[in-house]
Amino acid sequence: MLSGWHKSIPSAERASAGGQGRIALASRNADPIFLRDVARWDLRQQRMLFQILIPIGLLVKHQIDPVRLTDAGGLPIAFARPGANQDGYRFELYHTGDASEPMGELELADTQFNQIEVVWVTLQDPLSVRYDVDVLPGGESTLRGTAGRNLVSEEAAMLAGLAPGQVRRGLGVFGLLVERIELMMLCLNQREYLAQPLFYHMAVLFEQHGFSYVQGQSLMDEIHEGFIPGGCLAQKLDGSTPFRRPEQRDTIRGRSWAIHDGVMADRWDRVRMVKRLGVGAHVCTAPDTSW
């Protein structure tokens, strides 16, 4: 079996191995692979790639078979489907096969500049209290608060220690997911990937896990200056809404709620970040500010 596999390796690569039975893993063709390419792979190959993203410890905690990706009753708990951008994927991970919403969501997409970008990421404890910040009282979607706001639910979520866009408490495994995404990018011959944080606190979270800025670092610096005592944003924390209390300036989460509430002159939409494989950028735009 091994000898047949060895013969399938191009002779130039076998010659460079320099020893009997030893195969050089260095590749002469390391062109980047994109999600549109992955979509043409055999389903078994796609599944092997996607399994890289899944934290095994989390599966075991919820009695999920990490190989079959089924719950204790045999129902599937992991799904992939096209993202909003057709050159992308949306991954969903449930704690049980009959759960109404996933505990993990990750959407990746190819960009028009031939890079891969994180479009959306959510990691939430499925057993924690739910706050309906994602739906209006009439049932319409708020797109996680970006297209509308359920103010009653948002205030309750804020008081419970959640950040804008969160409907449940987080899982505390964001750092592990970043490592898994980086490993997936390595398998795709990508040297970096992008992220577009939808909220201020997400940008800071990405910073803390080694991301740097493609666009928006000066804005983040301005925001920090604005929230220090006497700053232009701190002056707007006048208690006029539950999200504009003076103490909001002292935490990342509090600042994020205030920005979500509109204390900035412009909408939050001018930040893009990049993570380079194996490189921690050590960027910090909110020094000495707690969560």
URPEMO-V268467 format. One record per backbone hydrogen bond with DSSP energy under -1.0 kcal/mol. NH is the residue of the N-H (numbers start at 1). CO is the residue of the C=O. If there is no record, write none. Layout:
BEGIN
nh & co
NH & CO
NH & CO
END
This chain:
BEGIN
nh & co
5 & 1
6 & 2
7 & 3
9 & 6
14 & 10
15 & 11
16 & 12
22 & 19
33 & 188
38 & 34
39 & 35
40 & 37
41 & 38
46 & 42
47 & 43
48 & 44
49 & 45
50 & 46
51 & 47
52 & 49
53 & 50
54 & 51
59 & 55
60 & 56
61 & 57
62 & 58
63 & 60
64 & 59
65 & 70
69 & 65
71 & 75
74 & 71
77 & 69
79 & 92
81 & 90
89 & 108
90 & 81
91 & 106
92 & 79
93 & 104
94 & 77
99 & 96
103 & 93
104 & 93
105 & 122
106 & 91
107 & 120
108 & 89
109 & 117
110 & 87
111 & 115
114 & 111
117 & 109
118 & 194
119 & 107
120 & 107
122 & 105
124 & 103
125 & 169
128 & 125
131 & 167
133 & 131
135 & 132
136 & 140
139 & 136
142 & 134
146 & 143
147 & 142
154 & 150
155 & 151
156 & 152
157 & 153
158 & 154
159 & 155
160 & 156
161 & 158
162 & 157
166 & 163
177 & 173
178 & 174
179 & 175
180 & 176
181 & 177
182 & 178
183 & 179
184 & 180
185 & 181
186 & 182
187 & 183
188 & 184
189 & 186
190 & 185
193 & 275
194 & 116
195 & 273
196 & 118
203 & 199
204 & 200
205 & 201
206 & 202
207 & 203
208 & 204
209 & 206
210 & 207
211 & 206
212 & 274
214 & 272
215 & 272
220 & 216
221 & 217
222 & 218
223 & 219
224 & 220
225 & 221
226 & 222
227 & 223
231 & 228
234 & 226
235 & 231
237 & 234
238 & 236
239 & 244
244 & 241
248 & 245
249 & 246
250 & 247
251 & 248
252 & 290
255 & 251
256 & 252
257 & 253
258 & 254
259 & 255
260 & 256
261 & 257
262 & 259
263 & 258
269 & 267
272 & 215
273 & 195
274 & 212
275 & 193
277 & 191
279 & 276
281 & 210
289 & 286
END
